[in-house]
Amino acid sequence: DRFSESKVYLRALFDYTPYEDKATPCQEAGLPFTCGDILQVVSQDDPTWWQAKRVGDSNLRAGLVPSRQFQERRLLYRMKMGTHQSPKSPRATPCEQSCEKAGLRRSFRLSRKDHQDSTKESHLAESAENEFLIYEEVTLHQMRPQDKPRLVVLIGSLGARINELKQKVIAENPHRYGVAVPHTTRPRKSHEKEGVEYHFISKQAFEADIQSNKFIEHGEYKNNQYGTSLESIRSVLARNKVCLVDVQPEALKVLRTAEFKPYVVFVKPRIPEICRQRSSPTSPGRGDNGHITNEDLQDMRQSAEQMDQQYGHLVDRVLVKEDSASACVELRNILERLEREPQWVPVSWVR
Ligand code: 5GP
């Protein structure tokens, strides 16, 4: 039948709860979904309500989902009613809070032109830069042997220690996985080799590289500059290795291209409900001897929540980290599956 032949697949970029949606013509007919779900669109005949199935669902019946145009229009309306605060703000604005209540979390937040399939309707948005995160058209992509490996981006909330995780996985299999060699302005130590630990460059050269946007990220440490360049990532991929980077999630703005096809793993530490150790009476933050306090746990929860809110729609896989050893095993499994199994990617990456 024509339903099963639909070739339009969308990644949902927001959570949808039909039972909380007053606009739906029929709550029972609605299809609930959460951010990251893949929807097979069966009918776009109606301009307001599309019919879709969730990929992986055993339920064969299609349900109603808001069309992109309708969703965009009502979010724009709510934004105008709610607040003039910029959607760039990481804190939930009153409008976002009301979106959350309506089951429309993450409904508008700044995104670059990476949702190209949605640019048609973007004239509805107030400025070309502010686009609503609604759906992203995706396709199932199988890597061919001649394809360059995908870039793997690790992002982590407070306490995830993604650098350590990255180093471990690479050290276990240095032929398959590689690290982008960073640049630094600090002097080379006698045991270090140019291009192995770092590329050692002058402060002037570093400054020039910043100006010409060569770095995906850079920072200062003890009066020296450190940074990771796009070129250093390309050079790992060119050697046919999976390149692992741990970056601030803002770097995804630059990395999310057809060239890198980044696979994003969000490492989230498992956070216990309450901590066993008592909080130190002298320091309200970190306890004595580096013991974790309830305040630390609260910060970790907040960090994970904020990361989820701001970047959840860009994440392919969440890795809940119990401890360093098990996280390492799990990351390795994720990486092996990534090379073997087809993955959903934005259509713009493969066209
Ligand atoms: P070291 O000079 O001992 O090799 O590194 C000192 C510190 O520089 C590291 O602990 C890390 O915080 C920082 N660093 C090393 N590589 C990079 C990088 O690529 N980017 C940034 N922002 N910092 C780095």
Boltz pocket constraint, residues with backbone or C-beta under 6 A from the ligand:
constraints:
  - pocket:
      binder: B
      contacts: [[A, 182], [A, 183], [A, 186], [A, 217], [A, 218], [A, 219], [A, 220], [A, 221], [A, 226], [A, 227], [A, 228]]
      max_distance: 6.0
